Amino acid sequence: MLTGLKDMDDQSLVRRVQEGDQEAFTELVDRWQNKIHRFAYGFLADADDAGEITQKTFIKAYQKLDTLDDRGKFSSWIYRVANNLCLDELKRAGRRKSTPLELWNGQSAAGTINPKTPADTLETRELEQILRKALLTLSEEQRTVVILKEYEGLKFREIADILGEPENTVKSRLYYGLKHLRRTLTTWNIPKQYLNDD
Amino acid sequence: MTKQEARERLMDYLYDEMSEQERKEFEKHLENNPGLRDELKELKGTRSLLGKVSMEAPQQPDFNMPPKPNSWGASSYVKTALAAAAALLVGVMMFAFADLQFGQTEHGYYLTFGTPPAQESITEEAVEELVNRLQQENRLMAAAMYEQLSEQQDEQLNRAMADLAEYYEMQRERDLMLVAEGFAQLEEETTDRFIQTNEAIGDIFYALYNQ
């Protein structure tokens, strides 16, 4: 039975879950757990919160999967659930992203860039931390689009479907999101070579 | 092509979401548009940096499946059917073992256990008392319902006000962000112009000095 489930597409698995097959739901979780966790981690930049959001996403999916009419849209649906939970988490915790006002005041990604590291090199770990902080300076809408496009590799049409927005809005948000990131990283004195297309 | 359209096409091109024909047309447009080419180069650079790191989190905990609901209790139909069967069984038992009497009098039908009730007619006073009691109970029930409705409405209003306040707060922050972005852009443009002006003045002085 398990081998059969692994060969099934998401649509078929959803149908089986709606018919009461819990093994099918386990298979869906196996397929989607990492993606949802990566999305939540990119959005919240906190591993514990990302873990919690992942759990909540699948609990909600388990409870509400029978409300999904179009089984072919499972991927958009699960991302939408995760995105809404991330936004709720921000509201609940009263968290505010770093605003560009901090950039305006000339603050750098304080403590992130190791002063002992030569100016022209950055360790991957440092770069990761810098990028996560930079992502947090984006608005929630821009951040969602950047993560879904750059790290989840979704098409514009798919992202538009997840967010319930027109495609052109998604493209516009991504454009301004990327521009904002570049400006932020430049202000933080990231070596120019990292911002060139090599 | 408007600026907005150019931006949207740029994103399609950047992420390779164009047909072959569209790509060729856009590349022709790029050849004649150095500003757009510079933008593309910058966006590619940013993307390149984003691609240098993964967003994989430290090891995530495995999802714990919620406990499987008891199959006996899973279906509401099963519950209803069982409840109906139990009620029927109780009724059958009562009919079977109780001294159930059923009959007809001049006032109507009766159904009772044991001896049938004495044939008594109800007085006018008793009817009046019954009606008064019913009216009083109705008044009390209406008052309780009204109070509950008022409380619910108050709660909803308070929630709506809190949501509105939160919305305005979010809007304010977004507006501040936009203003800050505007300032940042203005600073960048002003600095560029300042540098260009200085260079031009330097060239002029140099030319004058060397005449």
Contacts between the chains, C-beta under 8 A, distances in Angstrom:
chain1	res1	chain2	res2	distance
A	22	B	65	7.2
A	22	B	68	6.0
A	25	B	65	7.5
A	26	B	65	6.7
A	29	B	63	5.1
A	29	B	65	7.6
A	33	B	60	7.2
A	33	B	62	7.7
A	33	B	63	5.7
A	34	B	60	7.5
A	37	B	57	5.9
A	37	B	60	4.5
A	38	B	55	5.4
A	38	B	56	6.1
A	38	B	57	6.5
A	41	B	55	6.1
A	41	B	56	7.7
A	41	B	57	3.8
A	42	B	55	4.3
A	47	B	57	4.9
A	47	B	58	4.8
A	47	B	60	7.4
A	50	B	57	5.3
A	50	B	60	6.9
A	51	B	57	7.9
A	51	B	60	5.2
A	51	B	61	5.2
A	54	B	60	6.2
A	54	B	63	6.7
A	55	B	61	7.6
A	55	B	63	6.1
A	55	B	64	7.2
A	58	B	63	5.1
A	59	B	66	6.4
A	62	B	65	7.6
A	62	B	66	6.0
A	91	B	166	7.4
A	96	B	173	7.1
A	99	B	173	7.1
A	99	B	176	6.6
A	99	B	177	5.5
A	99	B	180	6.5
A	100	B	177	5.8
A	100	B	180	3.9
A	100	B	181	5.5
A	100	B	184	6.2
A	101	B	176	6.7
A	101	B	177	7.9
A	101	B	180	5.0
A	103	B	180	7.3
A	103	B	184	6.4
A	104	B	180	5.4
A	104	B	183	6.1
A	104	B	184	6.3
A	124	B	52	7.4
A	124	B	53	6.3
A	127	B	49	7.7
A	127	B	52	6.3
A	127	B	53	5.4
A	128	B	53	4.5
A	128	B	54	8.0
A	131	B	49	7.3
A	131	B	50	6.7
A	131	B	53	5.7
A	132	B	55	8.0
A	139	B	174	6.8
A	139	B	177	6.6
A	146	B	50	7.7
A	147	B	55	7.2
A	149	B	15	7.0
A	150	B	47	7.0
A	150	B	50	5.0
A	150	B	51	7.2
A	151	B	50	7.9
A	151	B	54	7.8
A	151	B	55	4.7
A	155	B	17	6.4
A	156	B	11	7.4
A	156	B	12	7.6
A	156	B	15	7.4
A	156	B	17	6.1
A	168	B	8	5.5
A	171	B	7	7.2
A	171	B	8	4.7
A	171	B	11	4.2
A	171	B	12	7.3
A	172	B	4	7.6
A	172	B	7	6.8
A	172	B	8	7.1
A	174	B	11	5.9
A	175	B	7	5.2
A	175	B	10	7.2
A	175	B	11	5.7
A	175	B	43	7.7
A	178	B	43	5.4
A	178	B	46	4.9
A	178	B	47	7.0
A	179	B	42	7.8
A	179	B	43	7.7
A	179	B	46	7.9
A	180	B	181	7.0
A	181	B	46	5.7
A	181	B	50	7.5
A	182	B	42	6.0
A	182	B	43	7.9
A	182	B	45	7.3
A	182	B	46	4.6
A	183	B	184	6.3
A	183	B	188	7.7
A	185	B	46	7.8
A	185	B	49	7.2
A	187	B	184	7.8
A	190	B	49	7.8
A	194	B	49	5.2
A	194	B	52	7.4
A	195	B	42	7.8
A	195	B	45	4.6
A	195	B	46	6.6
A	195	B	48	7.9
A	195	B	49	5.9
A	196	B	45	4.9
A	196	B	48	7.2
A	197	B	41	6.5
A	197	B	44	3.8
A	197	B	45	4.6
A	197	B	47	7.5
A	197	B	48	4.7
A	198	B	48	6.3
